[in-house]
Amino acid sequence: MDDVKLPPTEDTRTARVTGEEALAMHAEGRPGKLEIRLTKPLITARDLSLAYSPGVAEPCLHIHRDPKLAYDYTAKGNFVAVISNGTAVLGLGNLGALASKPVMEGKVALFKRFADVDGIDLCVDTEDVDAFVNSVRYLSPSFGGINLEDIKAPECFVIEQRLRELMDIPVFHDDQHGTAIVAAAGLINAIHLTGRDIRTTRLVINGAGAASIACAELVKAMGMRTENVILCDTKGVIYRGRTEGMNQWKSAHATTTDARTLTQALDGADVFFGLSVKGALTPEMLRAMAPKPILFAMANPDPEITPDEARAARPDCIIATGRSDYPNQVNNVLGFPFIFRGALDVRASTINDAMKIAAAEALAMLAREDVPEEVAGAGAGKSLRFGPEYIIPNAFDPRLISRVSPAVAKTAMDSGVARKPIIDLQRYSRDLANRLDATVGALEAISESVRQNPKRVVFAEGEEEKVIRAAIAFRNAGYGTPILVGREDRIHAVAAALGIPLPDGIEIHNARLSDSNRRYAEHLYAKRQREGFLLRDCQRLVNQDRNVFGACMVATGDADAIVTGSTRSYSVALEGINMAIDPIPGRVVFGVSIIVSRRAGTVLVADTAIHERPDAETLAGIARGSAAAARRLGLEPRVAFLSFSTFGDPRGTIPGSIRDAVKLLTERGADFEFDGEMSADVALDPGLRASLYPFCRLTGPANVLIMPGLHAAHILTRSVPRLTSSTVIGPLLTGLSHSAQIVPMQAGVNQMLDVACLAAHAATLK
C-alpha cells in the first residue's frame, strides 16, 4: 500500500512530517515537485534549427512513414501519464481533480526516482466515466503507458477495462494491481515458510474495493482455488445468492459458503488480507484461524490489527502491514516503477496477468537473497534476512530494478505483447543496475536506520529560527531527541513567533545554568591542562561557548552527536568542537562533500574543510577515509588524486606530494582502486584514459576525488551547484572519535535536517 504520511502521533519513532512542514516543502522555491528539463543543448542558432524548425521536420516525416520510429526520435518510450479524477485520493476520499495534483506529482517523482521513468500528471476534472475515458483514449501518441491513480470503485474497473480495449499501450490502475502484486509476493514467501500449497490455501479478504478485487483476481490467477477465496465487505461475506450491496465485480467473486460474517469466514482460514479499517481483525478472530496464520493487515494509516496485538494472540503468525515502521511493508513503490520500466523497454501493448505474476515472483525471490550492506543498515539491529519478518524486499534495495523489470520484460516477450524484444536479458539487467544512483537509496536507508535506532543530537545554536525548525523536523521525522542549546524563554519566544509551539520530546539546555557545567569543565580541563588552559578557562568556555558545551555533552555521553555552524564560520565552529572531541587515533580528520549529479551519479570530494595543503601522509589518510565513506553509501570506491598534472605532465611541486601519497597507498596495500596524479577530465572519462593512459589502474569513472588542496576543493564544491543541476551535501566531518557535523552558515532547514540525520547515523557506527 502507498505509505500515507500523516501529522505526527505521540509515537515519535513512527512520526514522519507535520502539515506545516509538508506545505512548506511544496511551496518552497519553485512550487510543486516537478519541472521540465531539456535533454539536448539549445544554445546556438544551429541547436534551435536542429531541435525545431527546420530540422524537426525530418523526424516528423520519418514517423509519418513508420509510426514505430516515434520511440527512436521522441520521448514516448520513456514517458508515462499519471492520470486521476481525484475521486479516491489516498485515504482522504473524493477531493476532486485539482486537489489530487500533489499526489499525482508525487507519483511522477517516484517513477523517476526508482526507475528513471519520465512522467507527467494529468488531472481530469470529471466523474463521468464516458467523459473520462474519452479524454484519455486519444493520448496514445504522446505516451508509452498510462498509470491510473486514485479513482474510486467501481468506476475504476470500467475505466481501466475500456481504456485497455481502446489503447495500444499499457494501462495500469496502480491502486488495484500495485497492491495486489506486492501482497502476492509476500504471500508466495509466507506460504513457502509455513509449508503450505497455494492450491489448498484458504484466504479471506476483508474489503471489496479496487485493491481487494485485484488481490482476489491475482491470487486466483496464481493457482488459488476459487472456492478457497472468501471476499467480505461491510455487510459480511459475499456469497452466492446475496443481493444486498452487490455489483458485477463483487458477484464475480461470490462463493458458495455457509459463512455470513467475517468471524465465521475466518474460522480455520490460513490467510487474511485486510484492505478495510483499523480494528477489523480482533485477537479472538485470529485465534480461530489455522496454525501459522498469515496476515496482511494493509489498512492505512492504521492496520486491521497491529503486529504486536497479532503476535500476542498468535505467536506463530506471519504479519505484513502497509506501514513503514513495521516489518514486511506492502508498499506499491516496490511494484509500479519497475513494472512500467520493463513494459516500456519492450514496448509492451499491455500489462497482462502473466506480467503481474512475474513481478510478484521476482519480488518474492529477491527477498530470499542476501541483503546488501547498505540496505541491511536500515534494519538497525533487526536482521533483514529471509524469514517471518522479511518476506517482502526492502524498498531501498537497489537490486529491485534489475530483478523485477527484466522479469516483466521477459514475460511480456513470452506472452506475445512485446513489440521490441530484448535479445540479451543479462546485459539488460546490468544496464538497469547502472541506471540509478545507489547513493540515493543508501541515504534513504540511512534515514530509516536512524528511525529504527534514534539518537540524541545537540543543535548547538538553539535560539536560531532555522535551527528550531530543523530540531522540530528531526523529532517529527522519528530520528530521535533533539537537544537545543540556548535560553529556554528565548527559544519558546522564537517558536511562538513562528506559530509552531515546541512539541514534546525536545530538550532545552542552557549552557550557563546547566547542572552539568562543572562536570563538563573538569572533562575539558583534563584534556587541555597541559596546553595552557586553567580550570577557570575551561569553566568560561563551557558557560559561554555553545559549541564547546554541546561537544562536551557528546564527549561525556550525555548526547550522541552535535550539529552546529549556522551562526559561525566553519573554522570557528570546528575549533569549539575540537576542544572537547579528539580524532580517532591513527585517523585523519577531514571534510568530505558528496556531489549527486544526474549525469555523473555520485562523486565524493575531499578534503573540503580542513587541510589547506595536505602532505603525502595526510593525502593517503584522506583517501582511505573517503573510500570508507563511499562504501557506506553503497559505492565501490575508485579514487583519483587530482592535479593540474596528469602522470607527470606538466611537472610541478604539488604533483610530487600526490605521487608520494599514491606510493604510500601502494606500499601499504589499500583495498580499493586508486591512482594519480591526474586532471579531472581524465579521472571522470574512462575513454580518455583508455586512449592516452592505458596503464591507469582505475576501471571506471572515478567516484572519489582527492583534491590537492583546500582551495581547489572549495572552488569545485561551491561552484558546481550554481553552474549545474547537481546537489552538494557537506562538507561532512569524518575521523573524529565522536559524531560532530558543521553545516554551512547559509544552510537551510532541510540541509540541516539531512546533516543531523547523517550525524545520528555516524553515532551508531562509533
C-alpha positions in Angstrom: 0.0 0.0 0.0 1.2 3.6 -0.6 2.8 4.8 2.6 0.4 7.6 3.6 2.1 10.3 5.7 0.0 11.9 8.4 0.7 14.5 11.1 2.9 13.1 13.9 1.4 11.0 16.5 2.5 10.5 20.1 4.9 7.8 19.0 7.9 10.0 17.9 9.7 7.0 16.4 7.0 6.4 13.8 6.2 10.0 13.2 7.0 11.5 9.8 6.0 15.1 9.0 3.8 17.8 10.2 1.2 19.5 7.9 3.2 22.8 8.2 6.4 21.0 7.0 4.6 19.4 4.1 3.1 22.7 3.0 6.5 24.5 3.3 8.2 21.8 1.2 5.6 22.1 -1.6 5.7 25.9 -1.6 9.5 26.4 -1.2 11.3 27.8 -4.3 9.6 26.7 -7.4 6.1 25.5 -6.3 5.3 21.8 -6.6 7.7 18.9 -7.2 8.1 18.8 -11.0 9.8 20.7 -13.8 10.7 20.1 -17.4 14.4 19.5 -18.2 16.0 19.6 -21.7 17.9 16.6 -22.9 19.6 18.3 -25.8 21.6 21.6 -25.8 19.6 24.6 -27.1 22.3 27.3 -27.0 23.1 28.3 -30.6 21.0 29.1 -33.6 22.2 25.8 -35.1 20.9 23.9 -32.0 17.5 25.6 -32.4 17.4 24.7 -36.1 18.1 21.1 -35.4 15.6 20.8 -32.5 12.9 22.9 -34.1 12.3 24.4 -37.5 13.6 23.4 -40.0 15.3 20.3 -38.6 12.4 18.9 -36.7 10.6 18.3 -40.0 12.8 15.3 -40.7 11.8 13.1 -37.7 8.2 14.1 -38.3 8.3 12.8 -41.9 10.0 9.6 -40.8 7.5 8.9 -38.1 4.7 9.6 -40.6 6.1 6.9 -42.8 6.8 4.5 -39.9 5.0 5.2 -36.6 7.3 2.9 -34.7 10.1 5.4 -35.1 8.4 7.7 -32.6 10.1 5.6 -30.0 13.5 6.4 -31.6 13.0 10.1 -32.2 10.8 11.2 -29.3 10.5 10.7 -25.5 7.4 8.5 -26.0 9.2 5.2 -25.0 10.1 6.5 -21.5 7.1 8.6 -20.9 4.1 7.7 -18.7 1.0 9.7 -18.0 -0.2 9.6 -14.3 -4.0 10.3 -14.6 -6.7 10.8 -11.9 -10.0 12.5 -11.4 -9.4 12.7 -7.6 -12.4 10.6 -6.5 -10.3 8.4 -4.1 -7.3 10.4 -3.1 -5.1 8.4 -0.7 -7.4 7.6 2.2 -9.0 11.1 2.1 -11.9 10.4 -0.2 -13.3 12.4 -3.1 -11.2 15.6 -3.1 -11.6 16.3 -6.8 -9.1 16.5 -9.7 -7.3 19.7 -8.6 -6.7 18.5 -5.0 -5.3 15.2 -6.4 -2.5 17.0 -8.2 0.1 16.9 -5.3 -0.3 13.2 -5.1 0.0 12.8 -8.9 3.1 14.9 -8.9 4.5 12.7 -6.2 3.7 9.6 -8.2 5.6 11.0 -11.2 8.5 11.7 -8.8 8.5 8.1 -7.6 8.6 6.9 -11.2 11.7 9.0 -11.9 13.4 8.2 -8.6 13.0 4.5 -8.6 13.0 3.5 -12.3 14.2 6.6 -14.3 10.8 6.7 -16.0 9.7 10.2 -17.0 6.1 11.2 -16.4 3.6 13.9 -16.3 0.5 14.3 -14.2 -2.9 14.8 -15.8 -5.8 15.7 -13.5 -9.1 15.2 -15.4 -12.0 17.2 -13.9 -14.9 14.8 -14.4 -16.6 12.0 -12.6 -18.4 10.8 -15.7 -16.9 7.5 -16.9 -17.6 8.2 -20.6 -16.1 11.7 -20.4 -13.0 10.4 -18.6 -12.4 7.6 -21.0 -12.8 9.9 -24.0 -10.3 12.4 -22.5 -7.7 9.7 -22.1 -8.2 7.3 -25.0 -6.6 9.7 -27.6 -3.3 10.2 -25.7 -1.5 7.1 -27.0 0.7 9.1 -29.5 2.3 11.0 -26.6 2.9 8.3 -24.0 4.4 4.8 -23.7 2.0 3.9 -20.8 -0.9 5.1 -18.7 -0.9 4.9 -14.9 -4.4 5.4 -13.5 -4.5 6.6 -9.9 -6.9 7.4 -7.1 -10.1 6.6 -8.9 -12.9 5.2 -6.8 -14.5 1.8 -7.3 -16.5 0.6 -9.1 -15.8 3.3 -11.8 -12.1 2.4 -11.8 -12.9 -1.1 -13.1 -14.9 0.2 -16.0 -12.4 2.9 -16.9 -9.4 0.6 -16.9 -11.1 -2.1 -18.9 -12.4 0.3 -21.5 -9.1 2.1 -21.9 -7.2 -1.2 -22.2 -9.5 -2.2 -25.0 -9.2 1.2 -26.8 -5.4 1.9 -26.4 -2.4 0.1 -27.7 -0.2 1.0 -24.8 -0.2 -0.4 -21.2 -3.0 0.9 -19.0 -2.5 0.1 -15.3 -4.5 1.2 -12.3 -1.9 1.0 -9.5 -4.4 1.2 -6.6 -5.7 -2.2 -7.8 -2.8 -4.1 -9.2 0.2 -2.5 -7.4 -1.1 -3.5 -4.0 -2.1 -7.0 -5.3 1.3 -7.6 -6.8 3.3 -6.7 -3.7 0.9 -8.6 -1.4 1.1 -11.6 -3.7 4.9 -11.5 -3.5 4.7 -11.6 0.3 2.1 -14.4 0.2 4.4 -16.5 -2.0 7.1 -16.4 0.7 4.7 -16.7 3.6 3.2 -19.9 2.1 6.7 -21.2 1.5 7.8 -20.6 5.1 4.7 -22.2 6.6 4.8 -25.3 4.3 1.5 -24.6 2.5 0.4 -25.2 -1.1 -1.4 -22.3 -2.7 -3.9 -24.7 -4.3 -5.2 -25.7 -0.9 -4.7 -22.5 1.0 -7.8 -20.7 2.3 -7.9 -16.9 2.0 -10.3 -14.4 3.5 -10.2 -10.8 2.1 -11.9 -8.1 4.2 -12.9 -5.2 2.0 -14.3 -5.2 -1.5 -12.8 -2.2 -3.1 -10.4 -1.8 -6.1 -7.4 -3.3 -4.3 -9.4 -6.2 -2.8 -10.9 -7.2 -6.1 -7.5 -7.1 -7.7 -5.9 -9.2 -4.9 -8.7 -11.8 -5.4 -8.2 -11.9 -9.2 -4.4 -12.2 -8.9 -4.2 -15.0 -6.3 -6.7 -17.0 -8.4 -4.6 -16.4 -11.5 -1.6 -17.8 -9.4 -3.4 -21.0 -8.7 -5.5 -20.4 -5.6 -8.9 -22.2 -6.0 -12.0 -20.0 -6.3 -13.8 -21.9 -3.6 -11.0 -21.2 -1.2 -11.2 -17.4 -1.5 -13.9 -15.6 0.5 -14.5 -11.9 0.0 -16.1 -9.8 2.7 -17.5 -6.2 2.7 -19.2 -4.0 5.4 -22.3 -6.2 5.1 -20.4 -9.5 5.6 -19.5 -12.4 3.4 -20.1 -12.1 -0.4 -21.8 -15.4 -1.0 -23.7 -16.8 -4.0 -27.3 -15.6 -3.9 -26.6 -12.4 -1.9 -28.4 -9.3 -3.4 -27.8 -6.5 -0.9 -24.9 -4.2 -1.8 -23.8 -6.2 -4.7 -22.3 -5.3 -8.1 -20.9 -7.2 -11.0 -17.4 -7.2 -9.6 -18.4 -8.5 -6.2 -20.6 -11.0 -7.8 -17.7 -12.4 -9.8 -16.1 -13.4 -6.5 -19.1 -14.6 -4.7 -18.6 -18.1 -3.3 -20.7 -21.0 -2.0 -20.4 -20.9 1.8 -22.5 -21.1 4.9 -20.3 -18.3 6.5 -22.1 -14.9 6.7 -19.7 -12.8 8.9 -16.0 -12.1 8.9 -15.7 -14.0 12.1 -17.3 -17.1 10.6 -15.3 -16.9 7.4 -12.0 -16.7 9.4 -12.7 -19.9 11.3 -9.9 -22.3 10.2 -8.7 -19.9 7.4 -5.0 -19.8 6.5 -4.6 -16.3 5.3 -6.2 -12.9 6.0 -6.0 -10.0 3.6 -7.2 -6.7 5.1 -7.9 -3.7 2.9 -10.5 -2.2 5.2 -10.3 -0.3 8.5 -8.4 -0.3 11.8 -9.5 -2.9 14.3 -11.4 -5.1 11.8 -9.4 -8.2 12.8 -9.7 -9.0 16.5 -7.5 -11.3 18.6 -10.5 -13.6 19.0 -10.9 -13.9 15.2 -7.1 -14.5 14.9 -7.1 -17.3 17.5 -9.7 -19.1 15.4 -7.6 -19.3 12.3 -5.4 -22.2 11.2 -2.0 -22.9 12.7 0.7 -20.5 11.5 -1.8 -17.9 10.2 -0.7 -15.4 7.6 -1.9 -11.9 8.0 -1.7 -8.9 5.6 -3.3 -6.1 7.6 -3.0 -3.4 4.9 -5.3 -0.7 6.0 -3.5 2.7 6.2 -2.6 4.5 8.3 -3.7 2.0 11.0 -3.8 -1.7 10.2 -6.7 -4.0 10.9 -4.6 -5.4 13.7 -1.1 -4.3 14.8 1.8 -6.8 14.7 2.1 -6.5 18.5 -1.5 -7.4 19.0 -1.3 -10.2 16.5 1.7 -11.8 18.0 0.2 -11.6 21.5 -2.8 -13.5 20.3 -0.9 -15.9 17.9 2.9 -16.0 18.4 3.1 -18.4 15.3 1.7 -15.8 12.9 3.4 -14.0 10.0 2.2 -10.5 9.5 2.6 -7.7 7.0 1.1 -4.2 7.0 1.1 -1.1 4.9 3.2 0.7 7.5 6.9 1.5 7.0 7.6 1.3 10.8 6.8 -2.4 10.9 8.5 -5.3 9.2 7.1 -6.6 5.9 5.7 -3.3 4.4 3.3 -3.8 1.5 4.3 -0.7 -0.5 3.3 -0.1 -4.1 6.6 1.6 -4.8 8.1 -2.0 -4.9 6.0 -2.6 -8.0 4.7 0.0 -10.4 8.0 1.8 -11.3 9.7 -1.5 -12.2 6.7 -3.0 -13.9 6.4 0.1 -16.2 10.2 0.1 -16.7 10.1 -3.5 -18.1 6.9 -2.9 -20.1 8.3 0.3 -21.7 11.6 -1.2 -22.6 10.0 -3.9 -24.7 7.3 -1.6 -25.9 4.5 -3.8 -24.5 1.0 -3.2 -25.7 -0.5 -4.1 -22.3 0.4 -5.3 -18.8 -1.3 -8.7 -18.5 -1.7 -11.2 -15.6 1.4 -13.1 -16.6 3.5 -9.9 -16.2 1.9 -9.2 -12.9 2.7 -12.7 -11.6 6.2 -12.4 -12.9 6.7 -9.2 -10.9 5.3 -10.8 -7.8 7.6 -13.9 -8.2 10.6 -11.7 -8.8 9.9 -9.7 -5.7 9.5 -12.9 -3.7 12.7 -14.4 -4.9 14.6 -11.2 -4.2 13.6 -11.3 -0.5 15.2 -14.7 -0.3 18.6 -13.4 -1.4 21.3 -11.9 0.9 20.6 -8.3 1.6 23.2 -5.7 0.6 25.0 -4.0 3.4 23.6 -0.5 2.6 20.1 -1.9 2.8 20.7 -4.1 5.8 21.7 -0.9 7.7 18.1 0.2 7.6 17.3 -2.6 9.9 19.3 -1.1 12.8 19.8 -4.3 14.6 16.9 -6.2 13.1 18.0 -8.9 10.8 16.9 -8.3 7.2 17.2 -11.9 6.3 14.5 -14.1 4.7 12.1 -15.3 7.4 8.8 -14.4 9.0 9.9 -10.7 9.5 11.4 -10.3 6.0 9.1 -11.8 3.3 8.9 -8.6 1.2 12.1 -6.8 -0.1 13.1 -3.5 1.5 12.0 -0.5 -0.6 15.6 0.8 -0.5 17.0 -2.4 -2.2 19.0 -1.1 -5.2 18.5 -4.6 -6.9 14.8 -4.1 -7.4 15.1 -2.5 -10.9 17.5 -5.2 -12.1 15.3 -8.1 -10.8 11.7 -7.0 -11.4 11.9 -5.1 -14.7 13.7 -7.9 -16.6 11.2 -10.5 -15.3 8.3 -8.3 -16.5 10.1 -7.7 -19.9 10.8 -11.4 -20.4 7.2 -12.4 -19.6 5.9 -9.7 -22.0 8.0 -11.2 -24.7 7.0 -14.8 -23.8 3.3 -13.8 -23.7 3.4 -12.1 -27.1 2.7 -8.5 -26.1 6.2 -7.1 -26.6 6.9 -5.2 -29.8 10.6 -4.7 -29.3 12.2 -7.9 -27.9 15.3 -7.7 -25.8 17.9 -10.2 -27.0 20.4 -10.1 -24.1 18.4 -10.0 -20.9 21.6 -10.4 -18.8 23.1 -7.3 -20.3 19.7 -5.5 -19.9 19.7 -6.4 -16.2 23.3 -5.0 -15.9 22.3 -1.8 -17.7 19.3 -1.3 -15.4 21.5 -1.8 -12.3 23.8 1.1 -13.5 20.8 3.3 -14.5 20.1 4.5 -11.0 22.4 6.1 -8.5 22.9 3.8 -5.5 23.7 6.7 -3.2 20.1 8.0 -3.2 18.9 4.7 -1.9 21.7 4.5 0.6 20.9 7.9 2.0 17.2 6.8 2.4 18.4 3.6 4.1 20.5 5.7 6.5 17.3 7.7 7.3 15.4 4.5 8.0 18.3 3.2 10.1 18.2 6.3 12.3 14.4 5.9 12.8 15.0 2.4 14.0 17.8 3.4 16.2 17.1 7.0 17.3 19.8 9.2 18.8 20.2 12.3 21.0 21.5 15.1 18.8 22.7 18.5 20.1 21.7 21.5 18.0 24.2 24.0 19.4 22.6 27.2 18.1 19.3 26.5 19.7 17.9 30.1 19.6 18.0 30.5 15.9 14.8 30.2 13.9 16.0 27.7 11.3 17.7 25.6 14.0 14.5 25.4 15.9 12.6 24.4 12.8 15.3 21.7 12.0 15.1 20.4 15.5 11.3 20.0 15.3 11.6 18.3 11.9 14.3 16.0 13.4 11.9 15.0 16.2 8.9 14.7 13.8 10.9 12.5 11.4 11.4 10.0 14.2 15.2 10.4 14.2 15.4 10.8 18.0 15.6 13.5 20.6 16.9 17.0 19.5 18.7 19.0 22.2 18.5 22.8 21.8 21.3 24.7 23.5 20.1 28.2 24.5 17.9 30.2 26.8 14.6 28.5 27.4 12.5 31.6 27.4 14.2 32.9 24.2 13.7 29.5 22.4 10.0 29.4 23.3 9.5 33.0 22.2 11.1 32.3 18.8 8.9 29.2 18.4 5.8 31.1 19.4 6.6 33.9 16.9 6.9 31.2 14.2 3.5 29.8 15.2 5.0 26.4 16.0 4.9 25.6 19.7 7.7 23.2 20.7 6.3 19.6 20.7 7.1 17.1 23.4 10.3 15.3 23.0 12.6 18.3 22.6 15.1 19.1 25.3 16.5 22.6 26.1 19.8 23.1 27.9 21.0 26.5 29.0 24.8 26.3 28.9 25.1 29.0 31.7 22.6 27.3 34.0 23.2 23.6 33.4 23.8 21.3 36.4 26.5 19.5 34.3 28.7 22.6 33.8 31.2 21.5 36.5 31.5 18.0 35.1 32.0 19.3 31.6 34.6 21.9 32.7 36.5 19.2 34.5 36.4 17.0 31.4 37.7 19.8 29.3 40.4 20.7 31.9 41.7 17.1 32.0 42.2 17.3 28.2 43.6 20.8 27.9 45.5 21.4 31.2 48.9 20.8 29.5 48.0 23.2 26.7 47.9 26.4 28.8 44.3 26.1 30.0 43.4 26.8 33.6 40.2 25.3 35.2 38.6 28.7 35.1 39.3 29.0 31.4 37.5 25.7 30.8 34.6 26.8 33.0 34.3 30.0 31.0 34.4 28.1 27.7 31.6 25.7 28.9 29.5 28.6 30.1 29.8 30.9 27.2 30.6 28.8 24.1 27.6 26.7 23.0 29.8 24.6 20.7 32.1 23.7 23.5 29.2 22.9 25.8 27.5 20.8 23.1 30.7 19.0 22.3 31.2 18.2 26.0 27.7 16.7 26.1 28.7 14.4 23.3 32.2 13.6 24.7 30.8 12.7 28.1 28.0 10.5 26.8 25.1 12.8 27.5 24.3 13.1 23.8 25.2 11.1 20.7 26.1 13.8 18.2 26.3 17.6 17.7 25.3 19.8 14.7 26.4 23.4 14.5 27.6 26.1 12.1 24.5 28.2 11.2 25.9 31.3 13.0 29.6 30.9 12.9 32.2 30.1 10.3 33.3 26.6 9.7 36.7 27.1 11.2 35.3 28.8 14.4 32.8 26.1 14.9 35.4 23.3 14.4 37.7 25.0 16.9 35.0 24.7 19.6 34.3 21.0 18.7 38.0 20.2 18.8 38.3 21.5 22.3 36.3 18.5 23.6 36.4 15.8 20.9 39.6 14.2 19.8 40.4 12.5 16.5 40.3 8.7 16.2 43.8 7.5 16.9 45.7 7.0 13.6 42.9 8.6 11.5 43.0 11.9 9.6 40.2 14.4 10.4 38.9 15.9 7.2 35.7 17.0 5.4 34.2 15.1 2.5 31.5 16.5 0.3 29.0 14.4 -1.7 28.1 15.6 -5.2 24.9 14.0 -6.5 24.7 14.6 -10.3 22.2 13.3 -12.8 24.9 13.0 -15.4 27.8 11.6 -13.3 26.0 9.9 -10.5 27.5 10.4 -7.0 31.1 11.7 -6.6 32.8 12.2 -3.2 35.3 15.1 -2.9 37.9 15.5 -0.2 39.3 17.4 1.7 36.7 20.2 1.5 37.1 21.6 5.0 40.4 21.4 6.9 43.7 20.8 5.2 44.9 23.8 3.2 47.9 22.0 1.6 48.0 18.3 2.8 51.2 16.4 2.6 51.6 12.9 1.2 50.8 11.1 4.5 47.7 13.2 5.0 46.5 12.7 1.4 46.8 8.9 1.9 44.8 9.1 5.1 42.1 11.2 3.4 41.9 8.7 0.5 41.4 5.8 3.0 38.7 7.7 4.9 36.9 8.8 1.7 36.9 5.2 0.3 35.3 4.0 3.5 32.7 6.8 3.3 31.9 5.8 -0.3 31.3 2.2 0.7 28.9 3.3 3.4 26.9 4.9 0.5 26.8 1.7 -1.4 29.6 2.7 -3.9 32.7 0.6 -4.7 35.4 3.3 -4.5 37.5 4.4 -7.4 39.8 7.0 -6.0 41.6 9.6 -8.2 44.2 12.1 -6.9 43.5 15.3 -8.8 46.0 17.8 -10.0 46.7 20.2 -12.9 49.3 17.5 -14.0 48.5 14.1 -15.4 51.1 11.4 -14.7 54.0 13.9 -14.7 52.9 16.3 -17.4 53.4 19.1 -16.7 55.7 18.9 -13.7 55.4 20.9 -10.6 55.9 20.8 -6.8 52.3 19.9 -5.9 52.1 16.7 -8.0 55.2 15.4 -6.2 53.3 15.0 -2.9 50.4 13.4 -4.7 52.7 10.8 -6.3 54.2 10.1 -2.8 50.6 9.6 -1.5 49.9 7.1 -4.3 53.2 5.3 -3.5 52.3 5.1 0.2 48.9 3.5 -0.5 50.6 1.1 -2.9 53.1 0.0 -0.3 50.5 -0.4 2.4 48.1 -2.3 0.3 44.9 -0.3 0.0 41.8 -2.4 -0.7 40.3 0.0 -3.2 41.1 1.3 -6.7 43.3 4.4 -6.7 45.7 6.3 -9.0 47.1 9.7 -9.7 48.1 12.3 -10.3 45.6 13.2 -13.0 43.4 16.0 -14.2 39.6 15.9 -13.6 38.7 15.1 -17.1 41.0 12.1 -17.2 39.6 10.9 -13.8 36.0 11.1 -15.0 36.4 9.9 -18.6 37.4 6.2 -19.0 37.5 6.6 -22.7 40.1 9.4 -22.5 42.2 7.3 -20.1 42.0 4.3 -22.3 43.3 6.2 -25.3 46.1 8.2 -23.6 46.8 6.4 -20.3 46.0 2.7 -20.7 48.2 1.9 -17.7 45.9 3.7 -15.3 44.6 1.4 -12.5 41.0 2.8 -12.4 38.5 0.5 -14.1 35.7 3.1 -14.5 34.9 6.8 -13.8 36.4 8.0 -10.6 33.8 8.4 -7.8 36.2 9.7 -5.1 38.2 12.8 -6.0 41.1 13.6 -3.7 41.9 17.3 -4.1 45.5 18.7 -3.9 44.5 21.5 -1.5 41.6 23.1 0.2 41.5 25.9 -2.3 40.7 23.6 -5.2 38.2 21.6 -3.2 36.4 24.7 -2.0 36.2 26.2 -5.5 34.8 23.0 -7.0 32.1 22.3 -4.5 30.9 25.8 -4.2 30.7 26.4 -8.0 29.2 23.0 -9.0 25.6 23.5 -7.6 25.5 27.0 -9.1 26.7 26.1 -12.5 24.9 22.7 -12.8 21.8 21.0 -11.5 23.9 18.9 -9.2 23.4 18.8 -5.4 26.2 19.1 -2.9 25.9 17.6 0.6 28.6 18.6 3.1 31.3 19.0 3.9 30.8 16.1 6.3 33.4 15.7 9.1 35.0 12.3 9.4 37.7 11.0 11.6 36.6 12.3 15.0 36.1 10.0 18.0 32.5 11.2 18.4 29.9 12.3 15.9 30.0 16.0 15.0 28.9 17.9 11.9 29.1 21.5 10.8 26.6 22.9 8.3 27.4 25.9 6.1 26.2 29.2 7.5 23.8 29.6 4.6 22.3 26.1 5.1 18.5 25.9 5.1 16.3 23.8 7.4 16.2 20.7 5.1 20.0 20.7 4.7 20.4 21.0 8.5 18.0 18.1 9.0 19.9 15.9 6.5 23.2 16.6 8.2 21.7 15.9 11.6 20.4 12.6 10.3 23.8 11.7 9.0 25.4 12.8 12.3 23.0 10.5 14.2 23.8 7.6 11.8 27.5 8.1 12.3 27.0 7.9 16.0 25.7 4.3 15.5 29.0 3.4 13.9 31.2 4.6 16.7 
